[in-house]
């Protein structure tokens, strides 16, 4: 996974963002194994959905969650892709045992 440190991405509230398998990390943020694992989980999800469908699903699900919760950060944390990644970021062996489309079980 390529990693690029910069001042613009990912914005104020996040430490890193994975765009098309490239990890953009905010200057001054420590790159931990958990952070990398979280983003690698997203890369696996992207590949399963042929990248473009991952981003479409992500945006649509965020919008639906936002309409339900009326809070954009709460909506972000309820996206199935984020729920899977946050729940398993500390398990550094997760990707070796992860089944295809595991994010599906995180849908409410």
N, C-alpha and C positions, 0 to 999 in steps of 0.2 A: 504494500500500500504506500503510495507516495504521500508525503506530508509536506505541507507548505505553511510556514509561519507568515502571518500578515496582520495588518492593522484593521482591515475592512471586514473580512469574513471571520467569524460567523455573526457578527453583530454584538450588541452590548450584553445580552443575557446569557449567552452560551459560550462555552470554552472552545468548541470545535464543531465543524459541520463536514459531512461526507457528501461530496458532489461527484457523482459518476465514478466512485471508487478512489477519489483523491481527497485526502483529509486536510482541510484548512484549519489551522490552529491559531488562536489569538496569541500575539506576543505576550510573553510572561506566564503563560499557562504551562504547567508541568505536564508532559506527556507520560501518562501512567499506563501500565498494562491494562488496567480496567477501561480507561478511555479508548485505547486502541481496540480492545475486544468489543466494546460497545459499537464502535464504528465498523468493525469487521462483520458483526452481526447484521448491520444495515447493508453492507456490501453483499452478503449472502441473500438477503431479502431482495435486493435489487436484481441480482442475477436470476432468481427464481421468477421474477415478474418482467424479465426482459427490459429492465431499467425504466423505460418510458411508462410502463403500467404501474411501476412502483411509485413514481412521482405523481401520476394522476390519482392513484388510490390515496396516497398520502394527503394531497391537497383536498380531495373530496371528503375524506374522513375527518380531517381537521375542521373543515367548514361545517359538517354535520354536527360534530362534537361542540363546536363553538355555538351553534344555534341552540343546542341542548343546555350548555353550561353558562353561556354568556361571559366567558372568561377565556382569553386566548391561551394563557399558560396552562390552565386546567385542561383545555381542549387538546393541547400539545401532548400532555402527559397521558391522555386517554387514547391516543392513536395506537392501534394494535402493534405497529412496528416498534414504537417507543416502549410500549409495555413489555414486549419480549426482550428488547435490548437492555432496558434498565433491570429487569428481573434476573438477567443472566450475565451481566457485565462482569461480575466478580468471579464467575466460573470460567476460568481461562481455558478449560477443556471443552466448553459447551459446543463449539463449532464441530468438534470431532464426533459428537454424538447427536447433534441436532438433526431432526428429520426434516424432509422437504416441507415447505409451507407451514412450518411450526407457528408462524405468526397468526395463523387462522384461529388457533385455540384462544388467542388473546382478544378476540372480538367479543363484545358484550351483546 
